[in-house]
Amino acid sequence: MPRYFLELAYKGTAYSGFQSQENANTVQAEVEKAFLVLQRSAIRLTGSSRTDTGVHARQNFFHFDFDGPLHPQLVYKLNAILPRDIVLREVREVGPEAHCRFDALSREYEYHVYRRKDPFLDDRGYYFPYRVDEGRLQQAAGLLPAYSDFTSFSKRNTQVKSFQCRIMESRWEFTGNELVYHVRADRFLRGM
């Protein structure tokens, strides 16, 4: 059966994360519902990673299997059906063995801190109006790639077999009103 990768972006404020949950509004449920409306066939998305409640994604990948013709204007039509805070950027057919989670080379997260109160940034970061030592933040971020065992960052009683993660990038960016922490790794643990 043909497999397809989806590239999505979404503002997660109104959602209880990506993954479908009973009695909760999720990104996965919205995308699957829109696909059902357009194609009149159900799909089940598999995500490259899960996002938590309220988390935004500029770029996140998912895959699904579908044995039938896709609408020739699938991206345009699905975007017309999807809520305004979820955008489908691309759909691409891939090989049947391709897996958006296990074949991902890395995952990257950004954490935003704002120094001046701004109502338009309220759901995009943490407001912290106090002075910070930018040098110390950068120094602390630089320590992270030296570590690979993140057992202490993981949730307790997890089913994870390995707590090893390779941190490829860990740095702060400072621009006027904003501090942005960038972290990229081959994988992240649940709750990390």
QUIFENJO-V798228 format. One record per run of one state. SS is the DSSP state (helix for helix, strand for strand, loop for the rest). FROM is the first residue (numbers start at 1). TO is the last residue. Records with the same first field share a line. If there is no record, write none. Layout:
# QUIFENJO-V798228
SS=FROM-TO + FROM-TO
This chain:
# QUIFENJO-V798228
loop=1-2 + 11-11 + 15-26 + 40-45 + 48-56 + 66-73 + 82-85 + 95-106 + 115-125 + 128-133 + 145-148 + 150-150 + 154-163 + 165-166 + 176-177 + 186-192
strand=3-10 + 46-47 + 57-65 + 86-94 + 107-114 + 126-127 + 149-149 + 164-164 + 167-175 + 178-185
helix=12-14 + 27-39 + 74-81 + 134-144 + 151-153
